[in-house]
Amino acid sequence: MTLDDVRLFLEENHRGVVTTFRRSGAAQMSILASGLYQESAVFVVSGNTAKLANLKRDPRCTVLTLRPDWSEYVVVEGDAEIHSWDNTEHEELRLLLRRAYTACGGGEHPDWDEYDQVMKRDRRAVVMVRPSRVYGLLR
């Protein structure tokens, strides 16, 4: 499978699980909303989460996206690229957080100014996973 094969699925389905790796090498999994943006699986994380700490230490990441009825799924494996308040110009990150929100199924937020404030307060980051491998079950 390629990203082109699963593009529509990732644009229409946003429930998923991300797998990162603890310092011990054990898997750490979290449920999240994900999407597709700029040829990458994308999701937003709070600045103080285990998954963000894990990705800073080890960028390997797997994002599983599934249909609400569990009938189909897609897995994207790759290295995470983190866009945070520490490494991205703030206006650029503000806009990227908005695009990630939309890509992850959020549509138009009812109050973008409030959204921006919460993202900054919570030190949210955007994680983009450029696929090195794509697989799954699509019927």
Stockholm file with secondary structure:
# STOCKHOLM 1.0

chainA/1-139         MTLDDVRLFLEENHRGVVTTFRRSGAAQMSILASGLYQESAVFVVSGNTAKLANLKRDPRCTVLTLRPDWSEYVVVEGDAEIHSWDNTEHEELRLLLRRAYTACGGGEHPDWDEYDQVMKRDRRAVVMVRPSRVYGLLR
#=GR chainA/1-139 SS CCHHHHHHHHHHCCEEEEEEECTTSCEEEEEEECEEETTEEEEEECTTCHHHHHHHHCCEEEEEEECTTSSCEEEEEEEEEEECTTTSCHHHHHHHHHHHHIIIIICSCSCHHHHHHHHHHTTCEEEEEEEEEEEEECC
#=GC SS_cons         CCHHHHHHHHHHCCEEEEEEECTTSCEEEEEEECEEETTEEEEEECTTCHHHHHHHHCCEEEEEEECTTSSCEEEEEEEEEEECTTTSCHHHHHHHHHHHHIIIIICSCSCHHHHHHHHHHTTCEEEEEEEEEEEEECC
//
